Amino acid sequence: MKKRKVPKVYANIVLTLCGLVAPSIAATPLETVPWNNHVGAVSLTFDDALENQVVNLKPILDEMPEAHVTFFLTSTSYYLTHQGGNKGFAALALAGHEIGNHSKTHGHYTGKTQVDDELLEEIVYPADTIEALLAAGGANIKVSAFATPYCANDDAVTDAINQRHFINRDCGDWGYRKSWNKEPDWFKFSALGWDGDTKTVESITVAMDTCIGNADFSGLKPWETPPGPEGEWMVVLHHGVEEESSGMSVGTADIRKIIQHALDNKMWVAGFGTVGAYYRAHFTLDTANAVANDDGSYKVSWTLPHPQMPQSIPMKVKLNNEFLAEAFGDIAIRADGTVPQVILEQNGKAIWPDAQGIYDIQFCELSLNIRLSTSKESTGSKTDSTGTSPDFVQKNLDSRFFAGNRTVYTLFDMNGNRLGFAEGFKVPDAMPKGTYLIQAKTPGKATVTRKIRH
């Protein structure tokens, strides 16, 4: 690897980046990559635990392993409880599809002032029953998502759902699109409902195109505005899956076209609870703060936004460049020629970024460390092919952290250890008496370094 030069004033100094640090960092360190690094997301849901869903849809899904859907089961479905349906849905769960709760008997539950025994029996307890039925069928799952029968919801119903689930699907064409940075009502999700008499494959695919900005918005309803750059998420409600589309049942050819359209357009086709957990977790993760450890690394901790979240929530994150600047400053080449990389760590395992600077983490671990790699780790392709090589970091800091021609003053001791930032060429009053170096960097100008006696 070609050795980089450090500034002339440090000709005999190696910047170790292990000097004094503040107990916390102002900038939040993590930025979740929207929709698992897709242009948008769509969740296809299927209600009522119907035999034709297993018989007719599973073969299609088996041919499309990139797509995953949700099945909302009624716990007293005769197919589920007496005709081996638990094994059929267990097989779907083992293939990565989500199993949710659609109540015990698919009744009307609104009109109550508070959660009573009926709501517990119909909404809360069926989640345990469904888990037990699928365990008997060979799949150990956690039910964490609900779908209201007849889309009938009110405060008491929501309170019951909230006791055992972190998210709920209702229905209705209005508000079916969810934007990345606006937190929704987690218990009143609208969904487009398939109806062969009023909905067509084209209406569903146009709705998906609307979520990712591919639609002709001049021909849509006034409220169908273009999405933001992050794209959006939408949910579709289905019931039966037959050979031909008819009424409430979608045909096999039509559902195949819907799924293929989403995949062709690089959408995230995943379960309602899977996307919902990623979406909900990002509001927590992106506001988590970093606290300095004694070894120069930083710990980021957070809590579950709801106790019934899924047991595993893989997430893709990037590091905030302002955090990188404040925590590590310029990443300098070591004396042995290796280049420190910014890596994440969970459960003692180092997590390296890909070429886009994206790290794969596990949200349910509830913490991670951010640190520089050791000289032993900084070898081979990891030095320059990742998203945190010195050139990559400096390029991004120049464009974001130095916005508005801001001059950044960095304080060093006389051994080259970076101590933090300064206000102009003035050593902070809290520092011990002595001699320091202050380096001033302004975009488009030569770096200036001065020796300051404090």
C-alpha positions in Angstrom: 0.0 0.0 0.0 1.3 3.5 -0.9 2.3 5.4 2.2 0.6 8.7 2.8 2.5 11.8 4.0 1.6 13.5 7.2 1.9 17.3 7.4 5.5 18.6 7.4 5.2 19.9 11.0 4.6 16.3 12.0 7.5 14.9 10.1 8.7 13.0 13.2 5.3 12.5 14.8 2.7 9.8 14.3 -0.8 10.8 15.1 -2.1 8.0 17.3 -5.7 9.3 17.8 -5.6 8.0 21.4 -5.5 11.3 23.3 -8.0 12.9 25.7 -11.6 12.6 24.7 -14.8 14.1 25.9 -17.2 11.8 27.8 -19.8 12.1 25.0 -20.2 13.3 21.4 -22.7 15.9 20.3 -23.4 14.4 16.9 -25.5 11.2 16.8 -23.3 8.5 15.3 -25.6 6.2 13.4 -27.8 6.8 10.3 -30.0 3.9 9.3 -30.0 3.1 5.6 -33.7 3.5 4.4 -35.7 0.3 3.7 -32.8 -2.1 4.1 -30.9 -0.4 1.2 -33.8 -0.6 -1.3 -35.6 2.2 -3.1 -38.8 1.5 -1.2 -40.7 -1.3 0.4 -44.0 -3.3 0.0 -45.5 -5.8 2.3 -48.1 -8.3 0.8 -50.4 -9.7 3.5 -52.8 -12.7 3.4 -55.6 -13.1 5.9 -57.7 -15.9 7.4 -55.4 -19.0 7.4 -56.8 -20.3 4.1 -55.8 -23.7 2.6 -55.5 -22.1 -0.9 -52.8 -19.8 0.4 -50.6 -22.8 1.2 -51.5 -24.8 -1.9 -51.5 -22.1 -4.5 -49.1 -19.4 -3.2 -46.3 -21.4 -1.6 -45.1 -22.8 -5.0 -44.9 -19.2 -6.3 -43.0 -17.9 -3.3 -40.6 -20.9 -3.5 -39.7 -19.7 -7.0 -39.1 -16.1 -5.7 -36.8 -16.5 -2.7 -36.1 -12.7 -2.6 -39.7 -12.0 -1.7 -41.3 -12.7 1.7 -44.9 -12.1 2.7 -47.1 -12.2 5.8 -49.9 -14.6 6.7 -52.3 -13.3 9.4 -53.9 -16.4 10.9 -57.2 -16.8 12.9 -56.3 -19.2 15.6 -59.6 -21.3 15.3 -59.3 -21.8 11.6 -60.5 -25.4 10.9 -57.7 -25.8 8.3 -55.1 -24.6 10.8 -56.4 -26.7 13.7 -57.8 -29.9 12.1 -56.5 -30.3 8.5 -52.7 -30.0 8.9 -52.6 -26.3 8.1 -50.3 -25.7 11.0 -47.7 -27.8 9.1 -48.3 -25.9 5.9 -47.9 -22.5 7.5 -44.9 -23.8 9.5 -43.3 -24.6 6.2 -43.9 -21.1 5.0 -42.5 -19.7 8.3 -39.3 -21.8 7.9 -39.0 -20.4 4.4 -38.8 -16.9 5.9 -42.4 -15.8 5.7 -44.0 -14.0 8.6 -46.9 -15.3 10.7 -49.2 -12.8 12.4 -52.3 -12.8 14.5 -55.8 -12.2 13.0 -57.8 -12.9 16.2 -59.5 -16.0 17.5 -62.8 -16.0 15.7 -62.6 -13.1 13.3 -65.3 -11.1 15.0 -66.3 -7.4 15.5 -64.6 -6.1 18.7 -65.2 -2.3 18.7 -67.5 -0.4 20.9 -65.9 -1.2 24.3 -64.6 1.5 26.7 -61.6 -0.7 27.9 -59.9 -4.0 27.5 -62.1 -6.7 28.9 -62.0 -10.5 29.0 -63.4 -10.8 25.5 -60.7 -8.6 24.0 -58.1 -10.6 25.8 -59.6 -13.9 24.5 -60.0 -12.6 20.9 -56.9 -10.4 20.5 -54.2 -11.1 23.0 -54.3 -14.8 23.8 -54.5 -16.1 20.1 -50.9 -15.0 19.6 -49.8 -17.7 22.1 -52.1 -20.2 20.5 -50.7 -19.6 17.0 -47.2 -19.9 18.2 -48.0 -23.3 19.8 -49.8 -24.5 16.7 -46.9 -23.7 14.5 -44.4 -25.2 17.0 -46.4 -28.4 16.7 -46.0 -28.1 13.0 -42.3 -27.7 13.2 -41.6 -24.0 13.3 -40.7 -21.9 16.4 -41.9 -18.4 15.8 -42.7 -15.2 17.6 -46.0 -13.5 16.7 -45.6 -9.8 17.1 -47.9 -8.3 14.4 -51.7 -8.1 14.4 -54.3 -7.4 11.7 -57.8 -6.2 12.7 -60.7 -8.3 11.4 -62.9 -6.2 9.1 -60.4 -3.4 9.8 -62.5 -2.5 12.8 -60.4 -0.5 15.3 -60.9 1.8 18.2 -59.1 2.8 21.4 -60.0 -0.3 23.4 -59.1 -2.6 20.5 -55.8 -0.8 20.1 -55.0 -1.1 23.8 -55.6 -4.9 23.5 -53.4 -5.2 20.4 -50.7 -3.2 22.2 -50.4 -5.7 25.0 -49.0 -8.5 22.8 -48.0 -6.9 19.5 -45.9 -3.9 18.4 -47.7 -3.1 15.2 -51.2 -3.5 13.6 -52.5 -3.5 10.1 -55.9 -2.0 9.3 -57.0 -1.2 5.7 -58.2 1.7 3.6 -56.9 3.4 0.5 -56.2 6.7 2.3 -52.7 7.0 3.8 -51.4 3.7 2.7 -48.0 5.2 1.9 -45.5 5.7 4.7 -42.5 8.0 4.4 -39.2 7.2 5.9 -38.7 10.1 8.3 -42.3 10.6 9.6 -43.2 8.3 12.4 -46.7 6.8 11.9 -49.4 5.5 14.2 -48.0 2.0 14.7 -51.5 0.6 15.4 -53.5 2.1 12.5 -51.7 1.1 9.3 -53.8 1.6 6.2 -53.5 -1.0 3.4 -54.7 -1.3 -0.1 -57.2 -4.2 -0.2 -57.2 -6.5 -3.2 -60.7 -6.8 -4.8 -60.9 -8.3 -8.3 -63.9 -6.1 -9.0 -62.3 -2.7 -8.2 -58.6 -3.4 -8.0 -56.4 -4.7 -10.8 -52.8 -5.7 -11.1 -52.2 -2.3 -12.7 -53.7 -0.4 -9.8 -51.4 -2.2 -7.3 -48.3 -1.9 -9.4 -49.0 1.9 -10.0 -49.3 2.3 -6.3 -45.9 0.7 -5.8 -44.5 2.9 -8.5 -45.9 5.9 -6.7 -44.0 4.9 -3.5 -40.7 4.9 -5.4 -41.3 7.9 -7.6 -41.8 6.0 -10.9 -45.4 7.0 -11.4 -46.9 9.7 -13.7 -48.0 12.0 -11.0 -49.9 14.2 -13.4 -52.4 11.5 -13.9 -52.9 10.6 -10.2 -55.1 12.0 -7.5 -54.1 15.4 -6.1 -52.9 13.9 -2.8 -50.6 11.4 -4.6 -47.5 13.5 -4.3 -44.0 12.3 -5.2 -42.1 10.5 -2.4 -39.0 11.8 -0.8 -35.6 10.6 -2.0 -35.7 7.7 0.6 -38.8 6.1 -1.0 -41.8 4.9 0.9 -43.5 1.7 2.2 -46.9 0.4 1.3 -49.0 -2.6 2.5 -51.4 -4.7 0.4 -54.2 -6.8 1.9 -55.1 -10.1 0.3 -57.4 -13.1 1.2 -57.7 -16.2 -1.0 -55.3 -17.2 -3.7 -57.1 -19.0 -6.5 -56.1 -20.1 -10.1 -58.0 -17.1 -11.4 -58.7 -13.7 -9.8 -62.3 -13.4 -8.7 -63.8 -11.1 -6.0 -61.7 -11.1 -2.9 -59.3 -13.8 -4.2 -56.2 -13.0 -6.3 -55.2 -15.3 -9.1 -51.9 -17.0 -9.2 -50.8 -15.2 -12.4 -51.8 -11.8 -11.0 -50.0 -12.2 -7.6 -46.9 -13.4 -9.5 -47.0 -10.3 -11.6 -47.4 -8.1 -8.5 -44.4 -9.7 -6.8 -42.2 -9.7 -9.9 -43.0 -6.0 -10.5 -41.8 -5.1 -7.1 -38.6 -7.2 -7.4 -37.9 -5.7 -10.9 -38.1 -2.2 -9.4 -35.7 -3.1 -6.6 -38.2 -2.7 -3.8 -37.9 -4.5 -0.5 -40.6 -7.2 -0.6 -40.8 -8.3 3.0 -43.2 -9.2 5.8 -45.3 -6.5 7.5 -43.6 -7.0 10.9 -40.2 -7.2 9.3 -40.4 -3.9 7.5 -42.3 -2.4 10.4 -39.6 -3.4 12.9 -36.8 -2.0 10.7 -38.9 1.2 10.2 -39.7 1.6 13.9 -36.2 0.8 15.1 -34.7 3.5 12.9 -36.4 6.2 14.9 -34.7 4.9 18.0 -31.3 4.1 16.4 -30.8 7.4 14.6 -31.2 9.4 17.8 -28.9 7.2 20.0 -25.9 9.0 21.4 -22.3 7.9 21.7 -20.3 7.9 25.0 -16.5 7.7 25.1 -14.9 4.6 26.6 -11.5 4.8 28.3 -9.8 3.0 25.4 -10.7 5.7 22.8 -13.7 3.8 21.4 -17.3 4.9 21.7 -20.3 3.0 23.0 -23.8 3.5 21.6 -26.7 2.1 23.5 -30.5 2.2 23.0 -33.6 0.5 24.2 -36.4 -1.4 22.4 -39.2 1.0 21.4 -41.7 -1.7 22.2 -41.4 -4.9 24.3 -43.0 -7.1 21.6 -40.5 -6.3 18.9 -39.3 -9.3 16.9 -36.4 -11.2 18.4 -34.0 -10.4 15.6 -33.9 -7.1 13.6 -30.9 -6.9 11.2 -30.2 -3.4 10.2 -28.0 -1.5 7.8 -26.4 1.7 9.1 -23.8 4.3 8.1 -21.8 6.5 10.4 -22.6 10.2 10.6 -19.7 12.2 9.2 -20.0 14.9 11.8 -19.6 12.2 14.4 -16.5 10.9 12.6 -15.0 14.3 12.6 -15.7 15.0 16.2 -14.7 11.5 17.5 -11.7 10.7 15.3 -10.7 13.8 13.2 -8.2 13.0 10.5 -7.4 9.3 10.3 -3.6 9.2 9.9 -1.4 6.5 8.6 0.5 4.6 11.3 4.3 4.3 11.6 4.0 0.7 10.4 2.2 1.7 7.2 -1.2 0.5 8.2 -4.3 2.6 8.0 -6.8 2.7 10.9 -10.4 1.9 9.8 -13.5 2.9 11.7 -15.3 -0.4 12.5 -18.3 -1.4 14.7 -18.3 -4.1 17.2 -21.1 -6.2 18.7 -20.5 -9.1 21.1 -16.8 -8.9 20.5 -17.2 -9.3 16.7 -15.8 -6.7 14.4 -18.1 -5.4 11.8 -16.5 -3.9 8.7 -18.3 -1.6 6.2 -18.9 -2.5 2.6 -17.8 -0.4 -0.3 -20.7 2.0 0.3 -19.7 2.5 3.9 -22.7 0.4 5.1 -22.4 -1.8 8.3 -24.8 -4.7 9.1 -25.7 -4.7 12.7 -28.3 -6.4 15.0 -30.7 -3.9 16.6 -31.8 -6.3 19.3 -28.3 -6.4 20.8 -29.2 -2.9 22.1 -25.6 -1.5 21.9 -22.4 -1.4 19.9 -18.9 0.0 20.0 -17.3 2.3 17.4 -13.6 2.0 17.3 -10.5 2.2 15.1 -9.1 -1.1 13.9 -5.9 -2.3 15.3 -2.7 -2.4 13.1 -3.1 -6.2 12.9 -6.7 -5.8 11.6 -5.7 -3.0 9.1 -4.3 -5.3 6.4 -5.1 -6.5 2.9 -8.1 -5.2 1.1 -9.7 -3.8 4.2 -7.4 -0.7 4.1 -8.8 1.0 1.0 -11.8 -1.0 -0.3 -14.1 -0.1 2.6 -16.1 3.1 3.1 -13.8 4.4 5.8 -10.4 4.7 4.2 -8.7 8.0 5.0 -9.4 9.4 1.6 -13.1 8.5 1.8 -13.5 10.0 5.2 -11.7 13.2 4.3 -13.6 13.6 1.1 -16.9 13.4 2.9 -15.9 15.6 5.8 -14.8 18.2 3.4 -18.3 18.2 1.8 -20.4 18.0 5.0 -18.5 18.9 8.1 -16.8 21.9 6.4 -20.1 23.2 5.0 -20.1 27.0 4.5 -16.3 27.3 4.3 -16.1 26.6 8.0 -12.6 26.5 9.4 -12.0 23.6 11.9 -9.3 24.1 14.6 -7.9 20.8 16.0 -5.9 20.7 19.2 -2.8 18.4 19.5 -0.3 17.9 22.3 3.4 18.1 21.4 3.5 14.3 20.9 0.9 14.5 18.1 -2.0 13.2 20.1 -5.3 14.7 19.0 -7.1 16.2 22.0 -10.2 17.6 20.4 -11.4 20.9 18.8 -10.5 24.5 19.7 -12.1 27.9 19.1 -9.6 29.6 16.8 -5.9 29.5 17.8 -6.7 29.5 21.5 -6.1 26.5 23.8 -9.3 25.8 25.9 -9.0 27.2 29.4 -9.7 23.8 30.9 -6.5 22.3 29.5 -3.4 22.1 31.7 -0.7 24.7 31.3 1.8 23.8 28.6 2.6 24.0 24.9 0.2 22.7 22.2 -0.2 22.6 18.5 -3.4 23.9 16.8 -4.1 22.9 13.2 -6.6 25.0 11.1 -8.2 23.5 8.1 -10.4 25.5 5.7 -11.8 24.0 2.4 -9.7 25.1 -0.5 -6.9 26.6 1.6 -3.6 25.3 2.8 -3.5 23.8 6.3 -2.1 26.1 8.9 -0.4 24.8 12.1 0.8 26.9 15.0 2.6 26.2 18.3 0.6 27.8 21.1 1.9 28.3 24.7 -1.0 28.1 27.2 
